[in-house]
């Protein structure tokens, strides 16, 4: 039951009765439809925590590290298309949470980070845990603001929500001085302005269809965030009508069903060399929603910055992204939903000279998805077999999460994403993302399978979030790919400084014992043949589970292997 004070405060959005700044923050979050907050508590925002005590409709998920909390909020924003909410304390709390802000920026994810701040009369004295958040987050976030007047809370929070979702979505940082939170707020609540979609003009439609009609080797590249089911369906309709090949940008493979005959691969780490060659040879690139970043373009070598040799039609929601790196033949500011819904209605010509090329590109992709032969000296778990089993056995709407590391190349190559918002992976290369993201996914979608795939180094960034998963009843399975090293860095060492191993060996804990200490079902798997049964037992546990996969440390990627006499000195028992 609500307290009398809470009941009174719930009715203060008329502005007739004062409420504390902390209560005004919570009321504003309620007005904007927030139902979950990820946090690590701090004394700098006690008034907000106090107000949340009576906000039954908002679940407060307490992570064990601010980086984990920020990653959870970012993942929640990816899943919902609404700003994921994180709250941390000043100084160390904010610096720890900065990784989530960086991910949200590079992944174009709506997110709001609330940071407690020192009292206003102490500013500029290097007070305890004082940080200038404008200076700290200015280049990481879309907007950074400090609320210095409690009466401006409703206005500023409404702008924060609007900013996070408008144009290219991204993170907003809101600083909350602790003394401001105790002051009375007389201002009424203020909902954010609805964002109106901008449609493709008739002239632009004609430009796009004319360019397609003149092309011989077109390729559609899709990416960006917040693809709805309707926009995915419209994209499918468009490319089927025009018989166009489609490649997905880095870690955006869930935009188009990977079983679709028009899907020809991913522009991620471990890209199919034949797809890379097709990009080079294309005469027209139709890029929808994607920024065409360095990973997708192989360090800007597949498309040359400035005016690329391929004609480029670039559709993006944010005008600031158009012309930023590439000077397109046609640059169109338009949101994804509006663009693909119009393109789906366009009429294709009878003769489509690239139809056989689409079929050939699809055949190349299917061949690339066949696991390469293993070395006779390969030992431990074959990750290709593991990922293929996941792809064949998991339901279409299963959510897979991962952080950074060479282990993710197996996911990119062998997993077939079938439904939207099922690939939760950071495009900024942040290690440790997978487990916090899986916790957020499991709490957001309690009826769906959630699997986190993490390298041993990646997992050890936030292993304590197993505690958060257990505490809040998150049902998920963690696959720890254990090769006893930081594999990506070791790969680069082999290329640039062979036989000079430095800093890349990794000694981990007993992963199964660690997981069991949190009440999880846990097993160690040493051979791929044992994985299906072990995974089924993890599923049947119907809660938190972890499988340690002991893999061959010499198998750095699906197609790259260290010499069998290489010094690996791994802690993995094979």
Secondary structure, DSSP 8 states (H G I E B T S, - for coil): ---HHHHHHHTGGGSSS-EEHHHHHHHHHHHTT--EEEE---GGGHHHHHHHTT-TTSEEEE-SSHHHHHHHHHHHHHHHSS-EEEEE-STHHHHHHHHHHHHHHHHT--EEEEEEE--GGGTTS--TT---HHHHHTTTSSEEEEE--GGGHHHHHHHHHHHHHSSS--EEEEEEETTGGGSEE-S--------------HHHHHHHHHHHHH-SSEEEEE--S---HHHHHHHHHHHHHHT--EEEETT-TTSS-TTSTTEEEEESTT--HHHHHHHHH-SEEEEES----TTTTTTTTSS-SBS-SSEEEEEES-GGGTTSSB--SEEEE--HHHHHHHHTT----S--TTHHHHHHHHHHHHHHTS-----TT--SB-HHHHHHHHHHHS-TT-EEEE-SSTHHHHHHHH----STT-EEE-TT--TTHHHHHHHHHHHH-TTS-EEEEEEHHHHTTSTTHHHHHHHTT--EEEEEEE-SB-HHHHHHHHHHSTT---S-B-----HHHHHHHTT-EEEEE-SGGGHHHHHHHHHHT-SEEEEEEEB-TTB-SSS-B--TT-----S---
